[in-house]
Amino acid sequence: MLLSLKLEDLFVAYSLDSAALSNRPMVKRYLSDLRGSFADAAAYEAALAQGNPLLYEVSAVEPATGDGQLHYGLGILYPGNIGDEYYLTKGHYHTHRPAAEIYIGLKGEGAMVLEDEATGETRLVPLRANSAVYVPGHTAHRTVNTGAEPLVYIGVYPSNAGHDYGAIAKKNFRKIVVQRDGHPVLLDR
């Protein structure tokens, strides 16, 4: 296995300022890509009428597949709000539902919204520089920037995890994260 991997799969440099991983392509998500993600539809449409800002970017390294192999992605989520809601990622389940993931905060301040698929139990877990968040299997997860600077993080997951964005697009998360008195608060959608 080792000999079949290229050096650029074994060693990857990254930038905390851009979340770029060496020569890996960046997936860019703009406000228009997150239609239906924010609870306040009027605030979303008003913001979109003002422009289509870049909300987040992700680049990934997927060197090998199979039992025991890992993939990882580096993300940068910019600060901002739509109405009272903080900028957020689309969020997803893993296609292989039992797959867990770990997020490691590298820069900035934010949180992860974790929603249990079976029970709907939802938790807001801080994600900031020098911290890690464990995402259990069968859990939808979304990243939220609750700070004033870009939130940079890395996510490490099994190579067979896959990403299921469709389930979230259909029903969304049951809770939202809004700013109240300068602090993030988890509320029912």
N, C-alpha and C positions, 0 to 999 in steps of 0.2 A: 504494500500500500504506500509506504513512504516514498519509494522511488517513482511511483506514478504521479505524485503531486509535484507541481511546479513550486519554485522558491516563492513566487508571489502569493501562493496559497498558504505557505507556512509562515511567512513574515510579511506583515502588513503594517505600514505606517499610517497614522491617522492625525487629524487636526481637530483640536477642540474648538477652533473658531468656526470651522465650516462643516464639521462632522464628515469630512471626506475620508474615505479609506483608499489610500494609494490611488490606483487607476480604476477603481470600481465606479460604475455609473451611479448617479444619484437619482432616486425617485423623488420627485417634487410634488407636494400636495398643496394646492391653492384653495382659497375659500370656496370657490365654485365646485371643487371636488368633494366637499363635505356637506352638500345639501342634505337636509334631514337630520344631521348630527346634532345641531343645536336646538334646544327646546323653544326658544323665542324666535319663531319664524319671521315676525315683523322686523326684529333687530337684525336677523340674518339678511333679509332682503335689502334693508336700508344700508347695511355695511357693503353688500355686494354691489349696490348701485354706486357706491363711492369708489369702487375699484375691486380688484381681485388679488388681494395680498397673498404672498407665500406664507403658509402657516407652518409647514415642517418639511424636512428632507431626511431621507434614509438611504444609506448604502449598506450593502451586505456582502459577506464572504461565505460562500457555500462550496467549500473545497471538495467534499466527498460525501457520499450517501451510504447508508447501510447501518447495521447494528453498531451502536456506540459512537457514531460520528456526530459532530456538533457543527452547527452553523451559528453565525452571529451577525448582528447588524448594529450600526452606529447611527443614532438619530439626533437631530437638532430640531427642537420645537420652539418657535419664536414666541415672545410675549405679546399679549393682546387680549382683547375681550370682544365678544359679540353680546351686546346688552350687558348683563351681569355675569355671563358665563365666560370662563377663561378659554383661551385657545386650547384645542385638544386634537388628538389624533383620531382617525376613524375608529380604531379599536377592532379587536378580532378575537375569535376563538381559534384554537388550532384545529386543522382538519382532522388530525389524529388527536382526538379529544383528551386522551390520558397524558399527552405531552405537557410537561411543566416548562417553565422558563424562568430565568433570573435576569433582572434589570439592575444595572449598576450605574448610579449617578456619577457623572464626571464633572459637571459644571452647572450652576444655576439651581433653581428651586422649583419643585413641582410636586406632583402626586400621581399615583396610579389608582384608577377606579377598577376594582376587582369584583366581578359578579359571578356567583356560583350558578352554573347552568341548571342544576336540579332544583335548588331551593329559592333562587333569586336573591339570596343574601348578598348584600353589597357592602363593600368596605372601601374607605378612602385611606390609602397608605402613603405617607410622605416619600418622595423620591428627590434627593438632593445630592450634591457633591459628597463623595466619600460615604455613600450609603448604598445598600442593596435591597431590592424587593423581590421576594420569592412569589411567583405566580403558579399556584397548583394546577394540575390538569383539570379539565372540565370547567375552566374559569375564563370568562370573557375579560379582556383587559384593555384599558385605554390610558394613554398618558395625557396629563394636563399640566400646562405651564402656569404656575401660580406666582411666579416672580416677575421681576422687571428686566431680566436679561435672558438670553437664550438658555434653554434647558438642554444639556447634552448628556446622552446616556447610551449605554451599550446593552443589547439584549442577547443572551446566549440561550439557544434552544436545540433540541435534538434534530438531526437532519431529516427525520421523517415527520416533523411536527406539521408542516404546512400552515397556511393562513386561510381562515374562513371569514372573509369580510361580509359575505352575503347574509349570514344569519343576523349580523348586527344591522345591516342595511334594512332588513325586513322589520325588525322589532325594536332596534336601538337598545340602549341601556335603560334600566328602570330609574336610575338616579342621575342627577346632573350636579356639576360643581360650579357654584356661584361665589362671587365675592361679596362678603358682608363685613362691613367695618374693617376692610383691608385684609380679611382672612378668608381662606377657602372653607366653604360649608357644603356638605352633601345634602341635597334635597330630592324629594320625589319629582319625577318628570311631570 
